[in-house]
């Protein structure tokens, strides 16, 4: 499972995507998409969610800023 969320300044982000740790099947296409749009890996968010059964879940976070996106698509 992955979640999309838009966040604002500073710096202004065009997109932030989180992928549950261990979900490599979703992580690979997210990495491909984010890198194609000029963004990259932002880091691991530890203990991001607590499931009803008490398990804590870590998320890998990927971001693309507005500036990165504009550079990648050649829009200045």
Backbone as CSV, one residue per row, in Angstrom:
resi,resn,N_x,N_y,N_z,CA_x,CA_y,CA_z,C_x,C_y,C_z
1,UNK,0.839,-1.172,0.000,0.000,0.000,0.000,0.886,1.237,0.000
2,UNK,0.499,2.257,-0.770,1.199,3.528,-0.704,0.190,4.648,-0.647
3,UNK,0.610,5.776,-0.084,-0.269,6.923,0.060,0.337,8.106,-0.681
4,UNK,-0.509,8.904,-1.301,-0.091,10.143,-1.938,-0.558,11.297,-1.071
5,UNK,0.275,12.291,-0.919,-0.149,13.474,-0.178,0.575,14.693,-0.726
6,UNK,-0.141,15.773,-0.860,0.447,17.027,-1.315,0.783,17.858,-0.082
7,UNK,1.935,18.490,-0.105,2.346,19.321,1.016,2.838,20.661,0.486
8,UNK,2.857,21.650,1.339,3.189,22.994,0.889,4.550,23.477,1.341
9,UNK,4.812,24.788,1.161,6.119,25.385,1.421,6.543,25.263,2.872
10,UNK,7.789,25.583,3.172,8.946,25.513,2.295,9.659,24.169,2.392
11,UNK,10.390,23.632,1.481,10.264,24.020,0.093,8.956,23.493,-0.467
12,UNK,8.532,24.072,-1.505,7.243,23.709,-2.084,7.343,22.344,-2.763
13,UNK,6.549,21.405,-2.285,6.553,20.058,-2.837,5.417,19.896,-3.828
14,UNK,5.717,19.227,-4.917,4.683,18.893,-5.877,3.993,17.607,-5.450
15,UNK,4.780,16.667,-4.878,4.206,15.394,-4.473,5.093,14.733,-3.426
16,UNK,4.462,14.018,-2.525,5.155,13.167,-1.561,4.450,11.821,-1.583
17,UNK,5.227,10.757,-1.672,4.674,9.403,-1.728,5.321,8.582,-0.627
18,UNK,4.503,7.859,0.126,5.047,6.956,1.133,4.692,5.520,0.769
19,UNK,5.630,4.630,1.016,5.448,3.205,0.751,5.808,2.446,2.022
20,UNK,4.941,1.539,2.425,5.184,0.756,3.627,6.471,-0.059,3.496
21,UNK,7.283,-0.037,4.545,8.524,-0.798,4.552,8.212,-2.275,4.317
22,UNK,8.958,-2.898,3.433,8.745,-4.297,3.103,7.878,-4.513,1.877
23,UNK,7.233,-3.454,1.389,6.378,-3.569,0.210,7.194,-3.214,-1.038
24,UNK,8.147,-4.079,-1.358,9.041,-3.819,-2.488,8.306,-3.811,-3.822
25,UNK,7.218,-4.540,-3.907,6.455,-4.589,-5.158,5.888,-3.209,-5.520
26,UNK,5.489,-2.429,-4.542,5.018,-1.065,-4.794,6.170,-0.070,-4.807
27,UNK,7.196,-0.339,-4.038,8.301,0.610,-3.913,9.046,0.824,-5.222
28,UNK,9.304,-0.242,-5.969,10.056,-0.116,-7.226,9.372,0.816,-8.238
29,UNK,8.071,0.646,-8.511,7.449,1.573,-9.469,7.382,3.021,-8.959
30,UNK,7.227,3.199,-7.653,7.228,4.554,-7.089,8.599,5.190,-7.303
31,UNK,9.671,4.450,-7.035,11.023,4.977,-7.263,11.214,5.377,-8.716
32,UNK,10.766,4.532,-9.634,10.903,4.812,-11.064,10.171,6.092,-11.439
33,UNK,8.937,6.228,-10.981,8.124,7.413,-11.296,8.749,8.674,-10.702
34,UNK,9.103,8.627,-9.427,9.638,9.812,-8.754,10.951,10.252,-9.395
35,UNK,11.828,9.307,-9.694,13.101,9.653,-10.320,12.893,10.230,-11.716
36,UNK,11.919,9.722,-12.463,11.632,10.241,-13.801,11.136,11.685,-13.747
37,UNK,10.517,12.062,-12.636,9.992,13.421,-12.481,10.978,14.339,-11.772
38,UNK,12.204,13.854,-11.523,13.257,14.696,-10.957,13.431,14.606,-9.454
39,UNK,12.604,13.833,-8.776,12.679,13.737,-7.323,13.549,12.596,-6.860
40,UNK,13.383,12.229,-5.594,14.192,11.153,-5.059,13.719,10.688,-3.700
41,UNK,14.514,9.841,-3.113,14.233,9.241,-1.812,14.475,10.271,-0.720
42,UNK,13.490,10.475,0.147,13.620,11.459,1.218,13.992,10.826,2.552
43,UNK,13.766,9.520,2.694,14.167,8.859,3.922,13.120,7.916,4.464
44,UNK,13.463,7.302,5.590,12.591,6.347,6.256,11.899,7.035,7.425
45,UNK,10.584,6.965,7.450,9.800,7.508,8.559,9.514,6.337,9.499
46,UNK,10.180,6.325,10.616,10.049,5.211,11.553,8.805,5.380,12.435
47,UNK,8.169,4.245,12.726,6.991,4.229,13.597,5.912,5.197,13.122
48,UNK,5.700,5.240,11.817,4.777,6.200,11.219,3.316,5.886,11.520
49,UNK,2.993,4.618,11.649,1.614,4.194,11.866,1.596,3.042,12.860
50,UNK,0.563,3.019,13.678,0.346,1.878,14.558,-0.926,1.182,14.098
51,UNK,-0.800,-0.067,13.748,-1.939,-0.869,13.287,-2.828,-1.243,14.479
52,UNK,-4.102,-1.584,14.210,-5.005,-1.990,15.300,-4.473,-3.168,16.131
53,UNK,-3.656,-4.016,15.498,-3.102,-5.154,16.243,-1.855,-4.774,17.051
54,UNK,-1.469,-3.488,17.023,-0.339,-2.999,17.802,0.983,-2.929,17.062
55,UNK,1.045,-3.470,15.845,2.296,-3.406,15.070,2.570,-1.967,14.659
56,UNK,3.834,-1.566,14.725,4.210,-0.253,14.207,4.757,-0.442,12.798
57,UNK,4.420,0.499,11.931,4.778,0.430,10.521,5.705,1.589,10.179
58,UNK,6.793,1.277,9.459,7.700,2.289,8.932,7.330,2.555,7.480
59,UNK,7.560,3.783,7.033,7.301,4.149,5.642,8.548,4.730,5.000
60,UNK,8.771,4.377,3.737,9.795,5.026,2.923,9.113,6.200,2.243
61,UNK,9.754,7.373,2.272,9.147,8.583,1.721,9.945,9.068,0.520
62,UNK,9.221,9.392,-0.540,9.798,9.923,-1.775,9.128,11.257,-2.050
63,UNK,9.915,12.230,-2.528,9.344,13.538,-2.810,9.846,14.092,-4.136
64,UNK,9.029,14.956,-4.708,9.402,15.734,-5.885,8.993,17.166,-5.573
65,UNK,9.959,18.075,-5.541,9.624,19.476,-5.325,9.192,20.095,-6.648
66,UNK,8.556,21.225,-6.545,8.134,21.926,-7.761,9.349,22.252,-8.637
67,UNK,10.428,22.704,-8.005,11.641,23.052,-8.759,12.251,21.825,-9.439
68,UNK,12.290,20.688,-8.733,12.821,19.461,-9.330,11.975,19.038,-10.539
69,UNK,10.678,19.128,-10.379,9.785,18.746,-11.479,10.001,19.661,-12.676
70,UNK,10.061,20.954,-12.446,10.265,21.913,-13.553,11.599,21.671,-14.254
71,UNK,12.646,21.373,-13.498,13.947,21.055,-14.097,13.865,19.791,-14.937
72,UNK,13.153,18.781,-14.433,13.058,17.493,-15.153,12.292,17.602,-16.455
73,UNK,11.258,18.454,-16.485,10.439,18.555,-17.695,10.853,19.737,-18.575
74,UNK,11.844,20.501,-18.104,12.329,21.617,-18.903,11.453,22.857,-18.865
75,UNK,10.648,22.981,-17.798,9.755,24.130,-17.645,10.373,25.078,-16.615
76,UNK,10.770,26.265,-17.054,11.386,27.205,-16.113,10.514,28.382,-15.819
